[in-house]
Amino acid sequence: MNELPDVEARNVVQVYDAIASHFDSTRFAVWPGVRAFLDGLKHNSLVLDIGCGNGKYIKYANCGSSSGATSRRRLWMIGSDVSASLSAITASHASECVVADGLRSPYRSSCADAVISIAVLHHISSEARRIDAVRELLRLLRVGGTLLIYVWAREQQDEAATVSKWTAVNEKNDFLVPWTVLASGARTSNDDRVQRALNAGGELLDDDIQKQAVRLYRFYHVFQRNELEDLIQKHFSDVARILHSFYEKSNWAVVCEKLET
């Protein structure tokens, strides 16, 4: 069994459930590497988005843009996320989405033409669980299917604005990264957002309702150069081969293909 460790329950699931609406309002850009991967898939491919967040890539695949402005379904995408609040946002866009732990996906083996895992693996708190997570992603792929993984890089483009402001958990590149929820300055629905953040264990930064803010901390294991490739090659060379890897916007990314065994 892959029981959820306390740090992931507290600093991943609870945090994203609390900040889901705020997160959704800030996450709409489709990253070039993900767009290129999706655009390169055959029409009517079945794609699983494991850790789909607010579903922006499902919306892109279904509509041709992350805003849903143009009707252009060319892929069949299904999302899942461990956060019930984010899953609900995805489902509200008329997208298929389930609440599920990415280490225990509810889908049958070899069902997908492609799988994406965008900014998910770095939220998993141990190497053993990260290995299990990649194993599960590969389980879902058919032979010849392709997998795209993005993770935050230790080599950030602007370390003064990122790494230097994060709280190191240990010397293994594990960090707590702050997310601040602000009140609106008046008693509106935004105050509910602040209350949800407090309920999730956030720290109140100012008790003045006009300035009120709550800070929460998300867990990240940031990946060094070649760390993701090494993990795949060391543990899965018999079932997957890396097609290419790249760096984009302070993320490392890998595309690999499932092999016949």
Secondary structure by P-SEA (a helix, b strand, c coil): ccccccccccccaaaaaaaaaaaaaccccccaaaaaaaaacccbbbbbbcccccaaaaaaaacccccccccccccbbbbbbccaaaaaaaaaacbbbbbcccccccccccccccccccccccccccaaaaaaaaaaaaaaccccbbbbbbbbbccccccccccccccccccccbbbbbbbbbccccccaaaaaaaaaaaaccccccccccbbbbbbbbbbbccccaaaaaaaaaccccccccccccccccbbbbbbbbbcc
